[in-house]
Amino acid sequence: MLNIPETISIPMPIATSPKVVAIVLNWNGWLDTVECVESLLRSARLPNQIVIVDNGSTDDSVERICEWAEGLLVPEHLSSIADGWSYSPAPKPLTYALFESPEQALAGSGASETSLVIVRVGENLGYAGGNNVGIRCALERFGADYVWILNNDTVVERHALDRKLVVAESNPQTGIVGAKLLRYQEPSKMQALGGGHVVPALGLDSQIGAGLDGSIASSAPIELEHVIGASLFVRAAAIQSVGLMDESYFLYREETDWCLKMRRADWKLVCCPTAEVWHKQGASIGYKSMLHDYYSVRNMLFLLRTHHSNTFASALVMIAFRSIAPKVARLQFRRLWIVLCAFGDFFTGVRGRAHTEEQLLANRNSKRLPIHNPRR
C-alpha cells in the first residue's frame, strides 16, 4: 500500500481567468477514474474544478470514489509510465461535494468551495449524455471558460493542461484542442495526434500518427477535422454556439458529429502535440468488441448521411465491404451478425441505446459473448 501524507485537503487552484473545469465520466470503472483524477491532481496547473459524472454505475463506483477521496481506500495500482515520469497520490483527504442527481448539481450558482465534485446519474446515458451532464454543470454552475472532457481510462502528463491552454488562448477561433494520445500499454507509441481527418467517400475518419513513435511528433499545433473524444479541451463559447453533443449516438461518433458542427460554425480544431495523454482504449465496452462493431458502424452511417449526403452512396458501399468482408473471411459469424444488425437498425432509423445494461457489461467483460439486439 502507498503511504498518504497527513493533510486536510488538496491545494485549491488559484482563481485566475480563464476558468477550466475537467470532466471525467465514470461507468463501472472507479479504479480507472481514480487513476485519471490522481494524474489531474498532480498537474502543474490544476483545473478549477474536477467533475466526476457517474453514469448509472452498478459496481458501487460512487462509494469507492468517495472512500478514495477521504483517504480510506488507496488503490495499489497507480501509474509509473512514460520515460520515467510518474506521480504519487495527491494528499488526502480531499474536499469534495457529492450530488445525488444532475438537478441537484445544477441548483444554485457560483463556484463550489470544493475542487472535486461527484454527480450521480441514475442511468447509463452513454458518452454524450453523461458528458453533457458534466458540461452543463461546468458552464451553468461554475462558469467555465474551457471544459476538458477526459475518458476515465486516461492518464494526463502534468503539463498537458497548461500547454493545451496556451494553444487555445493563442487563437480565439480555436474551438477544441486535442492531445498527443499515447497507448497506455505501450507508452511511447501513439494512438493518434489528437485525431485526424474525415474522408466521406471512403466512410473513414482517420487517426494521424497511429502506431508511430511519439517522440517523432512535431511540437507545432496541427489542424484537424475531428478530435478523438478521449481528450477534448473545448472552449465554452464554441459549445454555446453549436449546442451540446447529440445523445442519439449513445456510443461512438458523437464527438465527430460535434467536431463537424464546430467546423461548420468556423471553429478551428487543433492538436497540441506537447500535451500528452495516455489512453487505455476500449475500457467502456471493449475495443473491437461486438458492440464496438455495432455502434461504430451504425453511427458512422448516421454521421455521414447527416454531414456528407452527397457522397453517402459510395461511403455505404465502402463501409459495408470493410465491416462485412473480413468477418466472412475469418468465419466470425457472431460479429458478422451484429454488423448486419447495425445496418438493419440504420435503415429502420433506430437511434440511441440499442442494448440492455446487462449486454453492455457482458460485452465489456467478454468480447466473445453473443449479443443480440433486444428490439428484434
Secondary structure as GFF3:
##gff-version 3
##sequence-region A 1 376
A	DSSP	beta_strand	20	26	.	.	.	ID=ss1
A	DSSP	alpha_helix	30	41	.	.	.	ID=ss2
A	DSSP	beta_strand	49	55	.	.	.	ID=ss3
A	DSSP	alpha_helix	61	69	.	.	.	ID=ss4
A	DSSP	beta_strand	96	99	.	.	.	ID=ss5
A	DSSP	alpha_helix	102	106	.	.	.	ID=ss6
A	DSSP	beta_strand	116	121	.	.	.	ID=ss7
A	DSSP	alpha_helix	126	136	.	.	.	ID=ss8
A	DSSP	pi_helix	137	141	.	.	.	ID=ss9
A	DSSP	beta_strand	146	151	.	.	.	ID=ss10
A	DSSP	beta_strand	154	156	.	.	.	ID=ss11
A	DSSP	alpha_helix	160	169	.	.	.	ID=ss12
A	DSSP	beta_strand	174	183	.	.	.	ID=ss13
A	DSSP	beta_strand	190	193	.	.	.	ID=ss14
A	DSSP	beta_strand	195	196	.	.	.	ID=ss15
A	DSSP	beta_strand	198	199	.	.	.	ID=ss16
A	DSSP	three_ten_helix	200	202	.	.	.	ID=ss17
A	DSSP	beta_strand	204	205	.	.	.	ID=ss18
A	DSSP	three_ten_helix	214	216	.	.	.	ID=ss19
A	DSSP	beta_strand	222	224	.	.	.	ID=ss20
A	DSSP	beta_strand	226	227	.	.	.	ID=ss21
A	DSSP	beta_strand	231	235	.	.	.	ID=ss22
A	DSSP	alpha_helix	236	242	.	.	.	ID=ss23
A	DSSP	three_ten_helix	247	249	.	.	.	ID=ss24
A	DSSP	alpha_helix	254	264	.	.	.	ID=ss25
A	DSSP	beta_strand	268	279	.	.	.	ID=ss26
A	DSSP	alpha_helix	290	307	.	.	.	ID=ss27
A	DSSP	three_ten_helix	309	311	.	.	.	ID=ss28
A	DSSP	alpha_helix	312	329	.	.	.	ID=ss29
A	DSSP	alpha_helix	333	348	.	.	.	ID=ss30
A	DSSP	alpha_helix	357	365	.	.	.	ID=ss31
###
